[in-house]
Amino acid sequence: MAGGKIKIGINGFGRIGRLVARVVLQRDDVELVAVNDPFITTEYMVRFLPTTTSF
């Protein structure tokens, strides 16, 4: 994809999904366009994405 961002979606927003989202949001060449998790609300995603860690 010459010159454009790679668009990705994440299926699941558990530990791995949050880690992937965090990495994607730090990159300039990738755009997060969707997160699919029927058990998690948007408010949860906004609240816990920047604060959760697995280290």
C-alpha positions in Angstrom: 0.0 0.0 0.0 2.1 2.9 -1.3 1.7 6.0 0.8 -1.5 5.1 2.6 -2.2 3.8 6.1 -2.9 0.2 6.8 -6.4 -0.1 8.3 -7.1 -2.8 10.8 -9.8 -3.9 13.1 -9.5 -5.9 16.4 -11.7 -8.8 17.2 -11.8 -8.9 21.0 -10.7 -6.4 23.5 -9.2 -8.6 26.2 -5.6 -8.5 27.2 -4.2 -9.2 23.7 -6.7 -6.8 22.0 -5.7 -4.0 24.3 -2.0 -4.6 23.7 -2.6 -4.6 19.9 -4.7 -1.4 20.1 -2.0 0.3 22.2 0.7 -0.5 19.6 -1.4 0.5 16.7 -2.3 3.9 18.2 1.4 4.6 18.6 2.2 4.0 14.9 1.8 6.5 12.1 1.5 4.0 9.3 -1.5 2.0 10.8 -5.0 3.1 11.6 -7.4 1.4 14.0 -10.8 1.5 12.4 -12.8 -1.0 14.4 -12.9 -2.9 17.7 -15.4 -5.8 17.9 -16.3 -7.1 21.4 -19.9 -7.7 22.2 -19.3 -8.0 25.9 -17.4 -4.7 26.4 -18.9 -1.2 26.2 -17.3 1.8 24.5 -16.9 3.5 28.0 -14.9 0.5 29.2 -12.6 0.7 26.2 -12.0 4.4 26.6 -11.3 4.0 30.3 -9.1 0.9 30.4 -7.1 1.2 27.1 -4.6 3.8 28.5 -4.3 2.3 32.0 -4.1 -1.5 31.7 -0.8 -3.2 31.4 0.3 -6.8 31.3 3.9 -6.3 32.6 
